[in-house]
Amino acid sequence: MSKKNILITGASRGIGKAILESFNKEHFLVGTGTSDSSVDSILKNIKSLGLEGEAFKLDLGNRKSIKQLVSLLEDKEIYPDILINNAGITRDNIMLRMQEEEWDNVIDVHLNGQYLLIKSFLKKMVKNKWGRIINISSTSAVLGNKGQANYAAAKAGIEAMSRSLARELGSRNINVNCVAPGFIETDMTKEISKGNEEILASQIPLGRLGKANEIAEVVNFLASEQANYITGQTIHVNGGLYM
């Protein structure tokens, strides 16, 4: 594959960080984070790996922030060939107690934010007749999860949107796919008590939580030429939790 510009949202830690680290020196990597410290962390990681790239601040729940990122990239003539929508949030609560703000925040970041980001970069992909859009979903989209009606709805919406985009963009050689992780060892899951982690693992046929690099390798594959004939799919990486 020739040199590509790759944009990874939420690249400072967890799955996003692992995705960034899975690419080699042939590409130009752009990572986003929600704070100045996360942006600095991404830049340090890019440099320590000997990669070429930049990092920018982005709040997907803020339309002004999205426009600022797009404008910055255009000024630098950085047009993503591969867009990896990884950034996300949770605002868990049972429906009886869920506040409108908790619902709106999750939908804004996952659905509205991704819609705006994808649309901003599509024209260039269409003109180039090549592109990859990879959206990180979740097993919550198909299994549901107590206290996550907002998150499950958003992720299910992302998968449906991706299938529609795959039909719209296939003739332009733009592939659109999702990767749906199950329970993955990240900063968030570190907060799970040992007992609860064992209960979770017991529900998974492989008997353990996944690792961030196991998600990253699938994303890397979907971005590669080896995946040229794969589009409109959701690849589940969950140790058998959902089959």
NORGICOR-V723550 format. One record per helix or strand of 2 or more residues. SS is the DSSP state (alpha for helix, beta for strand). FROM is the first residue (numbers start at 0). TO is the last residue. Records with the same first field share a line. If there is no record, write none. Layout:
SS = FROM-TO, FROM-TO
This chain:
beta = 4-7, 27-32, 51-56, 81-84, 130-137, 173-180, 183-184, 209-210, 233-236
alpha = 13-21, 35-47, 62-74, 99-127, 139-142, 148-171, 188-190, 193-201, 211-222, 224-226
